[in-house]
Amino acid sequence: MQDINLHHITTDRLSSSFLDEKKISVDVLRLDKIHPLVSGNKWFKLRYYLEQAATTRKKRIVTWGGAWSNHILATAAACNLHRLPCSGIIRGEESTTLSSTLVTARELGMQLLFISRDDYRYKRIPADLAMEDNFFIPEGGYGTTGAKGAATIADQYNQEDYTHTCCAAGTGTMSAGLIRAALSGKKIVAVSVLKNNWALEDHILQLAENKTGFLQLLHDYHFGGYANYQPELIAYMNDFYTQTNIPSDFVYTGKLFFACNDLIRNNFFPPGSKLLIIHSGGLQGNTSLNKGTLIF
Ligand SMILES: *Cc1c(COP(=O)(O)O)cnc(C)c1O
């Protein structure tokens, strides 16, 4: 497997008369470039979990996810690189055609175990995995260890250059990491990709050790809910790609770029603001869309 390479990360400056007019500068941190499959932020969230698993000499890594999960794929790839056995507990019964995400995870050596949606909701652990001395990573890398890893994303840019760091939020672990790392006076703008996830703010603040005054959490850009989308989102993603050459995914970063554009248009950011938008990867998930939906 191709190595994960942090040297591939670039910071891309966006330029347009719209941004000039609004007196806003925008850079995009391309974490999506670290690996074609291993989603940028997922690798950062996983790094200390894997370290812990290795130092405590656990037999196997076990984690959870759905059929198109970036986290499942990132875990499979990271374990492959570190030569750690791993299992993925997958939501729903095994279907006759596996998603390309799961096909790749299996090729990378991950054992796949399918459980019913009910069992998944309660995170029931299949008996043989529960009996062994395994290392369990929460779904999505959620948790303090994940947030500490995500905090190291801030090593990839100079905080002094920006007023706001913008990112997509699922579990909120990445946002929490960015808050943990944030210098005083900086803002972390998090765009929730779930519908009505009102508990998210508390989760983020918990993982950020109650560092308050940094988070600006937005709930209005979910496009119907997690992994849902509308034609307006797809059109924007295609348009954004045409203008910037930056591909996005429909679950996270597409919603993030759409939100940032909308917020700038509505003067959410004071003139003179300097934005860093985190491109957290996730492009592999676009393969779940019908061919031709996206132009990239
Ligand atoms: C998982 C994921 C996120 C969300 O990260 P959280 O830490 O769960 O909030 C954002 N972007 C991409 C591409 C992801 O795969």
The ligand as a Gaussian input file, in Angstrom:
#p B3LYP/6-31G(d) Opt

LIG

0 1
 C      -15.190000      11.858000       9.660000
 C      -15.043000      13.044000       8.815000
 C      -15.310000      14.336000       9.294000
 C      -15.874000      14.603000      10.649000
 O      -14.952000      14.461000      11.685000
 P      -15.453000      14.383000      13.188000
 O      -14.198000      14.357000      13.966000
 O      -16.249000      13.118000      13.335000
 O      -16.297000      15.564000      13.462000
 C      -15.101000      15.405000       8.442000
 N      -14.650000      15.216000       7.194000
 C      -14.403000      14.001000       6.688000
 C      -13.963000      13.872000       5.288000
 C      -14.584000      12.868000       7.477000
 O      -14.351000      11.646000       6.960000

